[in-house]
Amino acid sequence: MKPNNILVAAFLLVIIGVALAAVYFDDFQGVVPGSIDTNATFSGNIQYEGETRCHSIRVQENATRIHCILTCGGSDFDLYGRLSVTPTTFEYDFRGYESGGEDLYYDEPAEGIWHLMVRSYSGIGHYDLMIEIEYSSL
């Protein structure tokens, strides 16, 4: 391969990586408990079936439960959660895959950054994701 072709290939890989990172992780909320309950909300749009969007939250020590509510109109979107690394459809700490949206609980979450992946099983459109983190009283 000629040196110019190597530079072009390297440049394209960097551009593709930046584009994927920009699409994949939409936002991050460093959720810090102010009292017993702490909330985070996210919104997004899924443009094709099988597309995913990720959101991240910080869970502090003494968390007792994560409650996730995913609403997605008439579509069927699934929700996956994983500590420290991005979940996949095969690797996750919790998931919800009911028909339509999700309303699920995950008890005794570890402290750290949790990544939440919204995936279109079928359908496209807007979604809202509400996260409530419950903490034990100190």
C-alpha positions as CSV (number, residue, x, y, z in Angstrom):
1,M,0.0,0.0,0.0
2,K,1.3,3.5,-0.9
3,P,2.0,5.9,2.0
4,N,-0.8,8.2,0.8
5,N,-3.3,5.3,0.9
6,I,-2.2,4.4,4.4
7,L,-2.8,8.0,5.5
8,V,-6.2,8.1,3.9
9,A,-7.2,4.7,5.4
10,A,-6.0,5.9,8.9
11,F,-7.9,9.2,8.5
12,L,-11.1,7.3,7.5
13,L,-10.8,5.0,10.5
14,V,-10.5,8.0,12.9
15,I,-13.5,9.7,11.3
16,I,-15.6,6.5,11.5
17,G,-14.6,6.0,15.1
18,V,-15.6,9.6,16.0
19,A,-18.9,9.3,14.2
20,L,-19.7,6.0,16.0
21,A,-18.8,7.5,19.4
22,A,-21.0,10.5,18.7
23,V,-24.0,8.4,17.7
24,Y,-23.5,5.7,20.3
25,F,-23.2,7.7,23.5
26,D,-25.7,10.5,23.5
27,D,-25.1,11.9,26.9
28,F,-24.0,11.3,30.5
29,Q,-25.5,12.4,33.7
30,G,-23.4,12.3,36.9
31,V,-26.2,11.5,39.2
32,V,-25.3,12.4,42.8
33,P,-27.7,11.7,45.6
34,G,-29.1,14.8,47.1
35,S,-31.5,13.0,49.4
36,I,-32.9,9.5,49.3
37,D,-34.0,9.4,45.6
38,T,-32.2,10.8,42.6
39,N,-33.6,11.0,39.0
40,A,-32.2,11.3,35.5
41,T,-34.1,11.6,32.3
42,F,-33.0,11.0,28.7
43,S,-34.7,11.3,25.3
44,G,-33.7,10.2,21.9
45,N,-34.7,9.0,18.4
46,I,-34.3,5.7,16.8
47,Q,-34.2,5.9,13.0
48,Y,-34.1,2.2,12.0
49,E,-34.8,-1.2,13.5
50,G,-31.9,-2.6,15.4
51,E,-30.4,0.8,16.1
52,T,-29.1,1.5,19.6
53,R,-28.5,4.6,21.7
54,C,-26.6,4.6,25.0
55,H,-26.8,6.8,28.0
56,S,-24.7,6.8,31.2
57,I,-25.4,7.5,34.8
58,R,-23.2,7.5,37.9
59,V,-24.5,5.5,40.8
60,Q,-23.1,6.4,44.2
61,E,-22.5,4.0,47.2
62,N,-25.5,3.0,49.3
63,A,-27.8,2.6,46.2
64,T,-30.5,0.1,46.8
65,R,-32.3,0.0,43.5
66,I,-32.3,1.4,40.0
67,H,-35.8,1.9,38.5
68,C,-35.9,2.4,34.7
69,I,-39.0,3.4,32.7
70,L,-38.6,3.5,28.9
71,T,-41.5,4.8,26.8
72,C,-41.5,4.6,23.1
73,G,-44.9,5.2,21.6
74,G,-46.1,2.3,19.4
75,S,-42.6,0.8,18.9
76,D,-41.0,-2.1,20.7
77,F,-37.7,-0.9,22.2
78,D,-35.6,-3.0,24.7
79,L,-33.4,-1.7,27.5
80,Y,-30.0,-3.1,28.6
81,G,-27.9,-2.0,31.6
82,R,-24.3,-2.8,32.4
83,L,-21.7,-1.6,35.0
84,S,-18.5,0.1,33.7
85,V,-18.8,-1.1,30.1
86,T,-21.2,-0.8,27.2
87,P,-23.9,-3.5,27.3
88,T,-24.6,-5.6,24.3
89,T,-27.6,-7.9,23.5
90,F,-25.4,-10.8,24.8
91,E,-23.6,-9.1,27.7
92,Y,-25.5,-7.1,30.3
93,D,-26.2,-6.9,34.0
94,F,-29.9,-6.4,33.5
95,R,-32.3,-6.1,30.6
96,G,-36.0,-5.4,29.9
97,Y,-37.5,-6.8,26.7
98,E,-41.2,-6.6,27.2
99,S,-43.4,-5.7,24.3
100,G,-43.5,-2.0,23.8
101,G,-41.5,0.0,26.4
102,E,-40.0,-1.1,29.7
103,D,-40.6,-0.6,33.4
104,L,-38.0,-2.6,35.3
105,Y,-36.1,-2.6,38.6
106,Y,-32.5,-3.7,39.4
107,D,-31.8,-4.3,43.0
108,E,-28.5,-3.6,44.8
109,P,-26.6,-1.9,42.0
110,A,-22.8,-1.5,42.5
111,E,-21.3,1.9,42.7
112,G,-19.9,3.3,39.5
113,I,-20.8,4.3,35.9
114,W,-23.7,2.4,34.5
115,H,-24.3,2.4,30.8
116,L,-27.9,2.0,29.5
117,M,-28.6,0.9,26.0
118,V,-31.9,1.5,24.3
119,R,-32.3,-0.8,21.3
120,S,-35.1,-1.0,18.7
121,Y,-36.4,-4.5,18.5
122,S,-39.1,-3.3,16.1
123,G,-40.3,0.1,15.0
124,I,-38.7,3.5,15.0
125,G,-39.3,6.9,16.6
126,H,-38.9,8.9,19.8
127,Y,-38.3,7.5,23.2
128,D,-38.0,8.8,26.8
129,L,-36.0,7.1,29.5
130,M,-36.5,7.9,33.1
131,I,-34.1,6.6,35.7
132,E,-34.7,6.7,39.5
133,I,-32.0,5.6,41.8
134,E,-33.0,4.8,45.3
135,Y,-30.5,5.1,48.2
136,S,-30.6,3.9,51.7
137,S,-30.7,6.5,54.5
138,L,-27.4,7.0,56.1
